[in-house]
Amino acid sequence: MTQVICHRGYSGRYPENTLLAFRKAIETGADGIELDVHLTKDGKVVVIHDERVDRTTDGTGFVKDMTLRELQRLDASGGKSAPQRIPTLEEYFSLAVPAKLRTNIELKTGLFDYEGLEERVWDIVRAFHQEDRVIFSSFHAQSLLRMKSIAPEAPCGLLCSGQLADPCSTLRELGLQAFHPWFLRVTGSMVRRMRDSGLEVNPYTPNDPATLTWLLSLGVTSVITNYPGQAMALRRLLPGGTKA
């Protein structure tokens, strides 16, 4: 059964990558949460999508140039709720662990190749005993290869917005376990070949009902969506769409 993964939490209705969005995602009964991590100036792992805080908070500047204390003074609500803070990865896991969620951690190393990010993230995963409940993703293959060197057993997925001629071969050559394509790049033949090769297909970010229904019917491994409540409702309408 295709898993429903909440993109930056329940980001379609609540401020993305906040504890509020994560709590609301858990309330839907979805299978997991996708989030993004960066390193602060003082080496803390924080959950925020952009390299800059400008879009999602009332502050300005690069995450890498601010300490955790400085970042957590900012309001990340975007006017959608009461004030929200930028959470740490530890704060996220304090919510996620009791809910027994799968966590997709996107390593945001495309613009700044944060030294030591992978090691710090894996240390936190181990501290919360989540080794069997995480998958790492990135547009930056080198970051995934660093994670594999630290934790060979950790599943890793290559994010891709473009068209790969042969994603199966690319994943095999890199030693990765999953492909995270932009949802418009997914085809039935891709899904079948991936499945036959024991590889995951986790498209991002389908949000309209028709696209979600199509992807669910194809049997992708997961859909990473901003509207998990909608995806859960659609999945229940399909044969075998309820959890045993």
C-alpha positions, 0 to 999 in steps of 0.5 A: 500500500502506498504510504502518505508522507506529509511534505514539511508537515501538514504544510497545505494548511499550517506553517511549514516545517513547524511543530504545529504542522508536524502535530497536525500531520500526525493527527491525520494518521499519515505514515510519515513526515518529510522535512528539511535540515540545515546547520546553524552557526553554532552547529545545531541541526534545525528544520527549515526549508530555505537557506535563508529565513526570509520567506518563512519567518519575520527575519532576514539572513542565512540560517548558517549565519545565525545561532540557534538562539537567534533563529528561535527568536523568529516567528515562523508562522507566516501569519497562518497561526499563533507564533511558531519557532524554527524547531530543532531536529530533536524537537521534531523527533520528540513528537514523531517517535511516539507516533511511530512515523517514517521520517524523510530527512532532506539534507539541504546541501545544494547551496551550502555544503554544510561540513558535518551535517550528515554526521550530526543528523545521524547522531540525532537519529541514533539518539532517538533510535530511529535508524529503522524509521528514516530515509534520507533524500537530497538533490546533492548526490555527494551528500547522500554518498557521505551519509552512506559512508557514515551509515551504510545501512541508511536508505537514501533517495535521490531527489530530481526535478529533471528527467533522468534517462535511466534512474534505475541504473543511476541508483544502482551505480550510486548505491542508493535505494530510492528515487524522489522525482517531481511528480510530473516525471513519473510514468507507469513504466518507471514505477514498474521497473523500480518496483521490479528492481527493489527500489522505491519511488517517492514522488513530490509534491502531488496535491490535486485529487486526480494526480494523487489518485493516479499515483496511488493506483500506480503503486508508488512507494509513497506520495509526498504531499502538502495535503495528507488528509486528502491523500489519506481519504483518496487512498481509502477509496482504492482497493486495499487502501486501508491499513490492516 
